[in-house]
């Protein structure tokens, strides 16, 4: 029997080897015509090469064969005219979306690109645009951000979306890991997790999955991590063993039994340990949720300890004890542990003292969700927790972390900015929006005195209903997106940019009615740039506006550029404050709806998220650098600073940044439509 099985295995292996050899001959035959084709004719020839390469990479050993041909493929023109043509500008975080695509050509060309960069990193391909060090650094980032591809087979969702194509990313990353080494992946991954966590995002499920993969790597005897993995223990323990009583991850039932045998001193020790781990990482263990629910019935005086509250939070808890207990019972479960962190920060913010907020939270606790809302929450998050608990967790996290709202992979930055601004500045208004969306499946806002219904409005900016969002955004964003688009439609035919009228009506009364834009809407040409910058300095720079701090968050629009300072698109952000940083540099602190705000905008402009006086969730840049990417801002027309005091030398530095980046080709012939965009 054993001999027979070995014979079968040998035959299968031989057949697989023969098939790969046959496919590689076809591939080599197809590369020739692609290389010889004229640039305008390469597109047709490229499809044939990509189709054969797809079949090659589905075979065992296929990725290695493509790596060996990476240089030949590139020189033949496989990347010509595409985003992959300039590998030095590729963004690691975008690989996930490319590899999940249902379009075979995108998946295959992304995989070929990764294998090309691998060939460069290993010294087999001396690339004119990419150094060996750059290639290695890029690949470790890519692997850290896609660690899920290293472990297990394709998920049901991947198979449903991509079919057999889903095997290619998994084959690719197994090959990358073998060639690069697991130890580099883990170290890079740990750095990336800590960098993201410093921004305190609401959505942490992906981060928790990555930490779980680290734990699996640590426990797998077949994976030698060598000396890597420093700093991983704190992340892993924050989820699976924050305290002595659950250090070995015993399971929730055993932990409950241990709690029952603890005296008050032991419980206090547990509460303090959980709070320390939570505030250190912003991640909450399921064991923490078990402890908090236990304390309600046995030692409720330790609830403040378990939440890690300061004197402000403790006072708020004492004033609203019954409400806090109800929120814990309604939102805090082992499957919704982040509600603990959200609740702690809500108490620390003291927003329950605002008269409408506590009654609105009681309403949220008893809110009856529509069938559509329940179905949407279950579809996005599963049924491990009730839709009501899931939404309540989301509400607590958004109110506690108003700058942690992300737009997901969706063109809905306007709606994400609005939710963040309301949570930050007008929490009871946010709670009203959640109620309307979750209960009534409709939101009504007013534009210049006329009611706008989200159900009566036509389509919004997003072509599809976004799913990769937090619970609040999941329900509210589709409504806001349609209303925002409808407000834009109501401005058709008006001269100038529609955001002049839309932003104050959409975001709130505190948005300045004064409006400046430095791009001519009809032509895309830079317009009155000098006056625009002088006015911005006079409105926001403390040295020129009478040292008046920013009172309310203000909507603004920026021209986003890549690491080569090339224009990418328009983006909506929120101005939060302008002040001196710890090194006495004047900085603009702002909110960016992207899930990761630490970006390189080229020409030496790197957005900071920590280390320069930022509060959790803030991005920042020196004032001059920020001004060079700004193209829309609002102001109070009754408060004008002194334009004349700004020196031309200072303005020339800002204009230099603009001319070297997105303003380089702002000529009348571009036909640009000025829009804050996603």
C-alpha positions as CSV (number, residue, x, y, z in Angstrom):
1,X,0.0,0.0,0.0
2,X,2.8,2.4,1.0
3,X,4.7,1.7,-2.2
4,X,1.6,2.2,-4.3
5,X,1.0,5.6,-2.6
6,X,4.6,6.7,-3.2
7,X,4.3,5.7,-6.9
8,X,1.1,7.7,-7.2
9,X,2.8,10.7,-5.6
10,X,5.8,10.4,-7.9
11,X,3.5,10.3,-10.9
12,X,1.5,13.3,-9.8
13,X,4.7,15.2,-9.1
14,X,6.0,14.3,-12.6
15,X,2.8,15.4,-14.2
16,X,2.9,18.7,-12.4
17,X,6.5,19.2,-13.4
18,X,5.7,18.4,-17.1
19,X,2.7,20.8,-17.1
20,X,4.8,23.6,-15.6
21,X,7.5,23.0,-18.2
22,X,4.9,23.1,-21.0
23,X,3.4,26.4,-19.6
24,X,6.8,28.0,-19.3
25,X,7.6,27.2,-22.9
26,X,4.3,28.9,-23.9
27,X,5.2,31.9,-21.7
28,X,8.7,32.3,-23.2
29,X,7.1,32.1,-26.7
30,X,4.6,34.8,-25.8
31,X,7.2,37.2,-24.2
32,X,9.0,37.5,-27.6
33,X,6.2,39.1,-29.5
34,X,5.4,41.4,-26.5
35,X,9.0,42.6,-26.5
36,X,9.0,43.2,-30.3
37,X,5.6,45.0,-30.4
38,X,5.4,48.7,-30.8
39,X,4.2,50.6,-27.6
40,X,0.7,51.1,-29.0
41,X,0.4,47.4,-29.8
42,X,1.8,46.0,-26.5
43,X,-1.6,46.0,-24.8
44,X,-3.0,43.2,-27.0
45,X,0.1,41.1,-26.6
46,X,0.2,41.7,-22.8
47,X,-3.1,39.9,-22.3
48,X,-1.7,36.7,-23.7
49,X,1.4,36.9,-21.4
50,X,-0.7,37.6,-18.3
51,X,-3.0,34.7,-19.0
52,X,-0.2,32.2,-19.3
53,X,1.6,33.7,-16.3
54,X,-1.6,33.2,-14.3
55,X,-1.6,29.5,-15.1
56,X,2.1,29.3,-14.4
57,X,1.7,30.7,-10.9
58,X,-1.1,28.3,-10.1
59,X,1.5,25.5,-10.4
60,X,3.9,24.4,-7.7
61,X,7.2,26.2,-8.5
62,X,5.5,28.7,-10.7
63,X,6.4,31.7,-8.6
64,X,10.1,30.8,-8.7
65,X,10.0,30.5,-12.5
66,X,8.3,33.9,-12.8
67,X,11.0,35.4,-10.5
68,X,13.7,34.1,-12.8
69,X,12.0,35.8,-15.7
70,X,11.2,39.0,-13.9
71,X,13.7,41.1,-15.8
72,X,12.8,39.7,-19.2
73,X,9.1,40.4,-18.5
74,X,9.8,44.0,-17.4
75,X,12.0,44.7,-20.4
76,X,9.4,43.2,-22.7
77,X,7.0,45.9,-21.5
78,X,4.6,44.0,-19.2
79,X,4.3,47.0,-16.9
80,X,4.5,49.7,-19.6
81,X,1.9,52.4,-19.1
82,X,0.6,51.1,-15.8
83,X,1.1,52.1,-12.1
84,X,3.6,49.2,-11.8
85,X,6.0,50.8,-14.4
86,X,7.7,52.9,-11.6
87,X,8.4,50.4,-8.7
88,X,10.1,53.1,-6.6
89,X,6.8,54.8,-6.1
90,X,4.6,51.7,-5.3
91,X,2.7,51.9,-2.0
92,X,2.8,48.7,0.1
93,X,-0.6,49.2,1.6
94,X,-2.3,49.1,-1.8
95,X,-1.1,45.5,-2.5
96,X,-3.9,44.1,-0.4
97,X,-6.6,45.6,-2.6
98,X,-4.8,44.5,-5.8
99,X,-4.4,40.9,-4.6
100,X,-8.0,40.7,-3.6
101,X,-9.3,41.9,-6.9
102,X,-11.7,39.8,-9.0
103,X,-9.8,41.0,-12.1
104,X,-7.3,38.3,-13.0
105,X,-5.0,40.8,-14.9
106,X,-4.7,43.0,-11.8
107,X,-3.9,40.1,-9.5
108,X,-1.3,38.6,-11.9
109,X,0.5,41.9,-12.7
110,X,0.7,42.7,-9.0
111,X,2.2,39.2,-8.3
112,X,4.7,39.6,-11.2
113,X,5.6,43.0,-9.8
114,X,6.3,41.5,-6.3
115,X,8.4,38.8,-7.9
116,X,10.3,41.4,-9.8
117,X,11.1,43.3,-6.6
118,X,12.1,40.1,-5.0
119,X,14.6,39.5,-7.7
120,X,16.0,42.9,-7.1
121,X,16.1,42.4,-3.3
122,X,18.0,39.1,-3.7
123,X,20.6,40.7,-6.0
124,X,19.5,38.8,-9.1
125,X,18.2,41.9,-11.0
126,X,20.2,45.2,-11.0
127,X,17.2,47.6,-11.4
128,X,17.8,51.2,-12.7
129,X,15.0,52.6,-10.5
130,X,15.1,50.5,-7.4
131,X,18.0,49.6,-5.1
132,X,18.5,46.3,-3.4
133,X,17.9,47.9,0.0
134,X,14.7,49.7,-1.2
135,X,13.4,46.5,-2.6
136,X,14.0,44.5,0.6
137,X,12.4,47.2,2.7
138,X,9.3,47.3,0.4
139,X,8.8,43.5,0.5
140,X,9.0,43.3,4.3
141,X,6.3,46.0,4.5
142,X,4.1,44.2,1.9
143,X,4.5,40.9,3.8
144,X,3.8,42.5,7.1
145,X,0.6,44.0,5.8
146,X,-0.5,40.8,4.2
147,X,0.6,38.2,6.8
148,X,-2.8,36.5,6.5
149,X,-1.7,35.2,3.1
150,X,1.1,33.2,4.7
151,X,-1.2,31.0,6.8
152,X,-4.1,28.8,5.8
153,X,-6.0,28.3,2.5
154,X,-8.0,31.0,0.8
155,X,-11.1,32.0,2.8
156,X,-14.7,31.4,1.6
157,X,-15.0,35.1,0.7
158,X,-11.8,35.0,-1.4
159,X,-13.0,31.8,-3.2
160,X,-16.4,33.4,-3.9
161,X,-14.9,36.6,-5.3
162,X,-11.8,35.2,-7.1
163,X,-12.3,31.5,-7.6
164,X,-9.0,29.6,-8.4
165,X,-7.4,33.0,-8.8
166,X,-7.3,33.2,-4.9
167,X,-4.5,30.6,-4.8
168,X,-2.0,32.9,-6.6
169,X,-1.6,35.4,-3.7
170,X,-1.1,32.5,-1.3
171,X,1.5,30.8,-3.5
172,X,3.2,34.2,-4.0
173,X,3.5,34.9,-0.3
174,X,4.7,31.4,0.6
175,X,7.5,31.9,-2.0
176,X,8.3,35.4,-0.7
177,X,8.5,34.1,2.9
178,X,10.9,31.3,2.0
179,X,13.1,33.7,0.1
180,X,13.1,36.7,2.4
181,X,12.8,34.9,5.8
182,X,10.0,35.0,8.4
183,X,12.1,36.9,10.9
184,X,12.2,40.0,8.7
185,X,8.4,39.8,8.3
186,X,7.7,39.6,12.0
187,X,10.0,42.5,13.0
188,X,8.5,44.8,10.4
189,X,5.0,43.7,11.3
190,X,5.5,44.6,14.9
191,X,6.8,48.1,14.1
192,X,3.9,48.6,11.7
193,X,1.3,47.6,14.4
194,X,2.7,49.9,17.0
195,X,2.8,52.8,14.5
196,X,-0.9,52.3,13.6
197,X,-1.9,51.8,17.2
198,X,-0.3,55.2,18.1
199,X,-3.1,56.7,15.9
200,X,-5.8,55.0,18.0
201,X,-8.0,53.8,15.2
202,X,-11.6,52.5,16.0
203,X,-11.2,49.6,13.6
204,X,-8.7,47.2,15.1
205,X,-9.9,43.8,13.9
206,X,-7.2,43.6,11.2
207,X,-4.6,44.5,13.8
208,X,-5.9,41.8,16.2
209,X,-5.7,39.3,13.3
210,X,-2.1,40.2,12.7
211,X,-1.2,39.8,16.4
212,X,-2.9,36.4,16.3
213,X,-0.7,35.5,13.4
214,X,2.4,36.6,15.4
215,X,1.2,34.3,18.3
216,X,0.8,31.4,15.8
217,X,4.3,32.0,14.5
218,X,5.7,32.1,18.0
219,X,4.0,28.8,18.9
220,X,4.9,27.0,15.6
221,X,8.1,25.0,16.1
222,X,8.6,24.8,12.3
223,X,9.0,28.6,12.1
224,X,12.4,29.8,13.3
225,X,12.0,33.5,14.2
226,X,15.7,33.7,15.3
227,X,16.3,36.9,17.3
228,X,13.2,38.7,15.8
229,X,10.0,39.4,17.5
230,X,11.1,41.9,20.2
231,X,8.1,43.9,21.3
232,X,5.7,41.1,20.2
233,X,5.1,39.8,23.7
234,X,3.4,43.0,24.8
235,X,1.0,42.9,21.8
236,X,0.2,39.2,22.2
237,X,-0.3,39.4,25.9
238,X,-2.6,42.5,25.6
239,X,-5.0,40.2,23.8
240,X,-4.4,36.7,25.2
241,X,-3.0,37.2,28.7
242,X,-2.8,40.7,30.1
243,X,-2.9,39.6,33.8
244,X,-1.5,36.8,35.9
245,X,-4.8,35.0,36.2
246,X,-5.1,34.6,32.4
247,X,-1.4,34.6,31.5
248,X,-1.5,31.2,29.7
249,X,-4.8,32.0,27.9
250,X,-6.8,29.5,29.7
251,X,-10.2,30.2,28.1
252,X,-13.1,32.3,29.2
253,X,-14.9,29.7,31.2
254,X,-11.8,28.8,33.3
255,X,-11.1,32.5,33.8
256,X,-14.7,33.0,35.2
257,X,-14.1,30.2,37.7
258,X,-10.8,31.9,38.8
259,X,-12.6,35.2,39.3
260,X,-15.1,33.6,41.6
261,X,-12.3,32.4,43.9
262,X,-10.6,35.8,44.2
263,X,-10.7,38.2,47.1
264,X,-11.0,42.0,46.7
265,X,-7.3,42.5,46.6
266,X,-6.8,40.0,43.9
267,X,-9.6,41.5,41.9
268,X,-8.1,44.9,42.2
269,X,-4.8,43.5,40.9
270,X,-6.6,42.1,37.9
271,X,-8.5,45.3,37.2
272,X,-5.3,47.4,37.3
273,X,-3.4,45.0,35.0
274,X,-6.2,45.0,32.4
275,X,-6.4,48.8,32.5
276,X,-2.7,49.3,32.1
277,X,-2.6,46.9,29.1
278,X,-5.6,48.6,27.5
279,X,-4.4,52.2,27.7
280,X,-0.9,51.1,26.7
281,X,-2.0,49.5,23.4
282,X,-5.6,50.6,22.9
283,X,-6.5,46.9,22.4
284,X,-8.9,45.2,24.7
285,X,-8.8,41.5,25.6
286,X,-12.0,39.4,25.8
287,X,-10.9,38.5,29.3
288,X,-11.2,42.2,30.2
289,X,-14.9,42.2,29.2
290,X,-15.4,39.1,31.4
291,X,-13.9,40.8,34.4
292,X,-15.9,44.0,33.9
293,X,-19.2,42.2,33.8
294,X,-18.2,40.2,36.8
295,X,-17.3,43.3,38.8
296,X,-20.8,44.8,38.2
297,X,-22.3,42.0,40.3
298,X,-19.6,41.5,42.9
299,X,-17.2,44.5,43.3
300,X,-18.6,47.4,41.4
301,X,-16.4,49.9,43.2
302,X,-13.5,48.4,41.1
303,X,-15.2,49.4,37.8
304,X,-13.2,52.7,37.7
305,X,-10.0,50.7,38.4
306,X,-10.8,48.3,35.5
307,X,-11.4,51.2,33.2
308,X,-8.2,52.9,34.2
309,X,-9.9,56.3,34.9
310,X,-8.3,59.5,36.0
311,X,-10.1,61.8,38.5
312,X,-12.1,63.3,35.6
313,X,-13.4,59.9,34.5
314,X,-14.1,58.7,38.1
315,X,-16.2,61.8,38.8
316,X,-18.2,61.3,35.6
317,X,-18.7,57.6,36.5
318,X,-20.0,58.5,40.0
319,X,-22.4,61.1,38.5
320,X,-23.7,58.6,35.9
321,X,-23.2,55.3,37.6
322,X,-26.5,53.8,36.6
323,X,-26.0,54.7,32.9
324,X,-22.4,53.4,32.9
325,X,-23.6,50.1,34.4
326,X,-26.3,49.9,31.7
327,X,-23.8,50.6,29.0
328,X,-21.5,47.8,30.3
329,X,-24.4,45.3,30.4
330,X,-25.6,46.4,26.9
331,X,-22.3,46.7,25.0
332,X,-19.5,44.9,26.8
333,X,-19.2,41.2,25.9
334,X,-16.2,39.0,25.1
335,X,-17.1,39.4,21.4
336,X,-17.3,43.3,21.7
337,X,-14.3,44.0,24.0
338,X,-13.4,47.4,22.4
339,X,-16.5,48.8,24.0
340,X,-14.5,48.9,27.2
341,X,-11.9,51.3,25.8
342,X,-14.6,53.4,24.1
343,X,-16.5,53.7,27.4
344,X,-13.3,54.6,29.3
345,X,-12.5,57.4,26.9
346,X,-16.1,58.7,26.8
347,X,-15.9,59.1,30.6
348,X,-12.5,60.7,30.3
349,X,-13.8,63.3,27.8
350,X,-16.6,64.2,30.3
351,X,-19.2,64.5,27.5
352,X,-21.9,63.0,29.6
353,X,-22.0,66.3,31.4
354,X,-23.4,67.9,28.3
355,X,-27.2,68.0,29.1
356,X,-28.4,66.1,25.9
357,X,-25.8,63.4,25.9
358,X,-26.9,61.2,28.8
359,X,-30.6,61.0,27.7
360,X,-29.4,60.3,24.2
361,X,-27.3,57.4,25.5
362,X,-30.3,56.0,27.3
363,X,-32.2,56.2,24.0
364,X,-29.4,54.4,22.3
365,X,-29.6,51.6,24.9
366,X,-33.2,51.0,24.1
367,X,-33.1,51.7,20.4
368,X,-34.9,49.2,18.2
369,X,-33.0,48.6,15.0
370,X,-34.6,48.3,11.6
371,X,-34.5,45.0,9.8
372,X,-32.1,46.5,7.2
373,X,-29.8,47.8,9.9
374,X,-29.6,44.4,11.7
375,X,-29.0,42.6,8.5
376,X,-26.2,45.0,7.5
377,X,-24.5,44.7,10.9
378,X,-24.7,40.9,10.8
379,X,-23.4,40.8,7.2
380,X,-20.4,42.9,8.1
381,X,-19.5,41.5,11.6
382,X,-21.2,38.2,11.9
383,X,-23.7,37.1,14.5
384,X,-21.3,36.5,17.4
385,X,-22.8,39.5,19.1
386,X,-26.3,41.0,18.7
387,X,-26.6,43.9,16.2
388,X,-27.7,46.2,19.1
389,X,-24.5,45.4,21.1
390,X,-22.3,45.7,18.1
391,X,-23.8,49.2,17.3
392,X,-23.5,50.3,20.9
393,X,-19.8,49.3,20.9
394,X,-19.4,51.3,17.8
395,X,-21.1,54.4,19.3
396,X,-18.9,54.2,22.4
397,X,-15.7,53.9,20.3
398,X,-16.7,56.8,18.0
399,X,-17.5,59.1,20.9
400,X,-14.4,58.1,22.8
401,X,-12.1,58.1,19.7
402,X,-13.6,60.8,17.5
403,X,-10.3,61.1,15.5
404,X,-10.1,57.3,15.0
405,X,-12.9,57.2,12.4
406,X,-11.6,55.8,9.0
407,X,-13.3,55.8,5.7
408,X,-12.2,52.3,4.8
409,X,-11.3,51.6,1.2
410,X,-14.1,53.9,0.0
411,X,-14.5,57.4,-1.6
412,X,-16.5,58.7,1.4
413,X,-14.0,61.0,3.2
414,X,-16.7,63.7,3.4
415,X,-19.0,61.5,5.4
416,X,-16.2,60.1,7.6
417,X,-15.1,63.7,8.3
418,X,-18.6,64.7,9.3
419,X,-19.0,61.8,11.7
420,X,-15.6,62.6,13.3
421,X,-16.4,66.3,13.6
422,X,-19.8,65.6,15.2
423,X,-18.3,63.1,17.7
424,X,-15.6,65.6,18.5
425,X,-17.6,68.7,18.6
426,X,-21.4,67.9,18.9
427,X,-21.8,64.4,20.3
428,X,-25.6,64.6,20.8
429,X,-26.0,65.5,17.1
430,X,-24.1,62.4,16.2
431,X,-26.3,60.3,18.4
432,X,-29.4,61.7,16.7
433,X,-27.9,60.8,13.3
434,X,-27.3,57.2,14.5
435,X,-30.9,57.0,15.7
436,X,-32.4,58.1,12.5
437,X,-30.2,55.8,10.4
438,X,-30.4,52.7,12.5
439,X,-34.1,53.0,13.4
440,X,-35.8,54.8,10.5
441,X,-33.5,53.9,7.6
442,X,-33.6,57.6,6.7
443,X,-31.8,60.8,7.6
444,X,-33.2,64.2,6.8
445,X,-30.9,67.3,6.6
446,X,-31.6,70.8,5.4
447,X,-29.9,72.7,2.6
448,X,-30.6,76.4,2.6
449,X,-33.9,75.8,4.3
450,X,-35.0,72.9,2.1
451,X,-35.3,69.4,3.6
452,X,-33.2,66.6,1.9
453,X,-34.1,63.0,2.6
454,X,-31.4,60.3,2.2
455,X,-34.0,57.9,0.8
456,X,-35.3,60.4,-1.8
457,X,-31.8,61.4,-2.9
458,X,-30.1,59.8,-5.9
459,X,-26.9,57.9,-5.7
460,X,-23.9,59.2,-3.7
461,X,-20.2,59.4,-4.3
462,X,-19.6,55.7,-3.5
463,X,-20.7,53.4,-6.3
464,X,-21.4,50.6,-3.9
465,X,-22.5,50.4,-0.3
466,X,-19.2,50.3,1.7
467,X,-18.8,47.3,4.1
468,X,-15.2,47.8,5.5
469,X,-16.3,50.4,8.1
470,X,-17.0,50.6,11.9
471,X,-20.5,49.9,13.0
472,X,-21.7,53.5,13.2
473,X,-20.2,54.4,9.8
474,X,-21.6,51.2,8.3
475,X,-25.2,52.4,9.0
476,X,-24.8,56.2,8.7
477,X,-22.4,56.7,5.8
478,X,-24.7,55.5,3.0
479,X,-27.2,58.1,4.1
480,X,-24.7,60.9,4.5
481,X,-23.1,60.1,1.2
482,X,-26.4,60.5,-0.7
483,X,-27.2,63.7,1.1
484,X,-23.7,65.2,0.4
485,X,-24.0,64.3,-3.3
486,X,-27.5,65.8,-3.4
487,X,-26.3,69.0,-1.9
488,X,-23.7,69.1,-4.6
489,X,-26.3,68.6,-7.3
490,X,-28.3,71.6,-5.8
491,X,-25.3,73.8,-6.5
492,X,-25.1,72.9,-10.2
493,X,-24.9,76.0,-12.3
494,X,-23.5,78.2,-9.5
495,X,-20.2,80.0,-10.2
496,X,-17.2,78.6,-8.3
497,X,-16.7,75.5,-6.1
498,X,-19.8,73.9,-4.6
499,X,-18.1,73.3,-1.2
500,X,-18.5,77.0,-0.5
501,X,-22.2,76.3,0.2
502,X,-22.2,72.5,0.9
503,X,-19.6,72.3,3.8
504,X,-21.3,74.7,6.2
505,X,-24.7,73.1,5.6
506,X,-23.4,69.5,5.7
507,X,-20.9,69.7,8.6
508,X,-22.5,72.3,11.0
509,X,-23.0,75.9,11.8
510,X,-19.5,76.3,13.1
511,X,-18.0,75.9,9.6
512,X,-16.9,79.3,8.5
513,X,-19.1,80.9,5.9
514,X,-16.0,82.6,4.4
515,X,-14.4,80.4,1.7
516,X,-11.1,80.5,-0.3
517,X,-9.9,78.2,-3.1
518,X,-6.6,78.6,-5.0
519,X,-7.7,76.5,-8.0
520,X,-9.8,77.9,-10.8
521,X,-12.7,75.4,-11.1
522,X,-13.2,75.7,-14.9
523,X,-9.5,75.5,-15.9
524,X,-7.7,73.8,-13.0
525,X,-5.2,76.7,-13.1
526,X,-3.6,77.9,-9.9
527,X,-5.6,81.1,-9.1
528,X,-4.7,84.0,-6.9
529,X,-2.1,81.9,-5.0
530,X,-0.4,84.7,-3.2
531,X,-3.6,86.2,-1.8
532,X,-4.9,82.7,-0.9
533,X,-1.8,82.0,1.2
534,X,-1.7,85.4,2.8
535,X,-5.4,84.9,3.8
536,X,-4.7,81.5,5.2
537,X,-1.9,82.8,7.3
538,X,-4.0,85.7,8.5
539,X,-6.8,83.4,9.5
540,X,-5.0,80.5,11.1
541,X,-1.3,81.3,12.0
542,X,-1.2,82.6,15.6
543,X,1.5,85.1,14.7
544,X,-0.8,86.8,12.2
545,X,-4.3,86.3,13.6
546,X,-3.8,88.0,16.9
547,X,-2.8,84.7,18.6
548,X,-6.5,83.5,18.3
549,X,-6.6,79.7,18.8
550,X,-8.9,77.7,16.6
551,X,-12.2,77.3,18.4
552,X,-14.2,74.9,16.3
553,X,-12.8,72.2,13.9
554,X,-12.9,73.5,10.3
555,X,-13.3,71.6,7.1
556,X,-10.5,72.0,4.6
557,X,-9.4,70.4,1.3
558,X,-5.9,69.3,0.4
559,X,-4.2,68.2,-2.8
560,X,-2.7,64.8,-1.9
561,X,0.6,63.9,-3.5
562,X,2.6,60.7,-3.5
563,X,6.2,60.1,-2.3
564,X,7.4,61.5,-5.6
565,X,5.3,64.7,-5.0
566,X,3.0,63.8,-7.9
567,X,-0.6,64.8,-7.6
568,X,-3.0,61.9,-6.6
569,X,-6.3,63.7,-5.9
570,X,-8.4,66.0,-3.7
571,X,-9.0,65.0,-0.1
572,X,-11.2,66.3,2.7
573,X,-9.6,66.9,6.1
574,X,-10.4,68.8,9.3
575,X,-8.3,71.6,10.8
576,X,-8.1,71.0,14.5
577,X,-5.5,73.4,16.0
578,X,-2.4,75.4,15.1
579,X,0.3,75.8,17.8
580,X,4.0,75.4,18.5
581,X,5.3,71.9,18.8
582,X,7.8,70.8,21.5
583,X,10.7,72.0,19.3
584,X,9.1,75.4,18.8
585,X,8.1,74.8,15.2
586,X,4.6,76.2,14.3
587,X,2.6,73.1,13.2
588,X,-0.9,72.5,11.9
589,X,-2.7,69.6,13.6
590,X,-5.4,68.0,11.5
591,X,-7.7,65.0,11.2
592,X,-7.3,62.8,8.1
593,X,-10.2,60.3,7.4
594,X,-7.7,57.7,6.0
595,X,-7.1,54.7,8.3
596,X,-3.4,55.4,8.2
597,X,-2.5,59.0,8.3
598,X,1.3,58.6,8.3
599,X,2.0,59.5,4.7
600,X,4.9,60.6,2.6
601,X,3.8,63.4,0.3
602,X,7.1,63.9,-1.4
603,X,9.6,66.8,-1.5
604,X,10.5,66.2,2.1
605,X,6.9,66.5,3.4
606,X,6.2,63.5,5.7
607,X,3.0,63.6,7.7
608,X,3.7,63.0,11.4
609,X,1.3,61.1,13.7
610,X,3.4,60.9,16.8
611,X,6.5,62.5,18.4
612,X,5.7,66.1,17.5
613,X,3.0,67.0,20.1
614,X,0.2,65.1,18.4
615,X,-2.8,63.9,20.4
616,X,-4.1,60.5,19.6
617,X,-5.5,60.4,16.1
618,X,-4.0,63.7,14.9
619,X,-1.8,64.2,11.9
620,X,0.6,67.2,11.8
621,X,2.9,69.1,9.5
622,X,4.9,72.3,9.9
623,X,2.7,75.3,8.9
624,X,4.6,76.0,5.6
625,X,4.5,72.4,4.5
626,X,0.8,72.1,5.3
627,X,-0.1,75.3,3.5
628,X,1.7,74.0,0.4
629,X,-0.8,71.1,0.1
630,X,-3.9,73.2,1.0
631,X,-6.3,74.2,-1.7
632,X,-9.6,75.0,0.1
633,X,-10.3,76.5,3.6
634,X,-13.1,78.2,5.4
635,X,-12.9,81.2,7.7
636,X,-15.1,83.6,9.6
637,X,-15.5,86.6,7.3
638,X,-15.9,88.9,10.3
639,X,-12.5,88.0,11.6
640,X,-9.7,89.1,9.3
641,X,-6.0,89.0,10.2
642,X,-3.3,91.3,8.9
643,X,-2.3,90.2,5.4
644,X,0.5,92.7,5.0
645,X,2.7,91.3,7.8
646,X,3.6,88.0,6.0
647,X,6.9,88.3,4.2
648,X,7.3,87.5,0.6
649,X,10.2,85.2,1.5
650,X,8.0,83.1,3.7
651,X,5.3,82.8,0.9
652,X,8.0,82.0,-1.7
653,X,9.0,79.0,0.4
654,X,5.4,77.7,0.4
655,X,5.0,78.4,-3.3
656,X,8.2,76.5,-4.0
657,X,6.7,73.4,-2.4
658,X,3.6,73.8,-4.6
659,X,5.5,74.4,-7.8
660,X,7.7,71.3,-7.2
661,X,4.6,69.1,-6.6
662,X,0.9,69.3,-7.5
663,X,1.2,72.8,-8.9
664,X,3.8,71.9,-11.5
665,X,1.4,71.5,-14.4
666,X,-1.6,73.5,-13.2
667,X,-2.2,75.1,-16.6
668,X,-5.5,76.2,-18.1
669,X,-5.4,73.2,-20.5
670,X,-5.7,70.6,-17.7
671,X,-9.5,71.0,-17.4
672,X,-9.4,70.0,-13.7
673,X,-12.6,69.9,-11.7
674,X,-11.9,71.3,-8.3
675,X,-13.6,69.0,-5.8
676,X,-12.5,67.9,-2.4
677,X,-13.1,64.4,-3.5
678,X,-12.6,61.3,-1.4
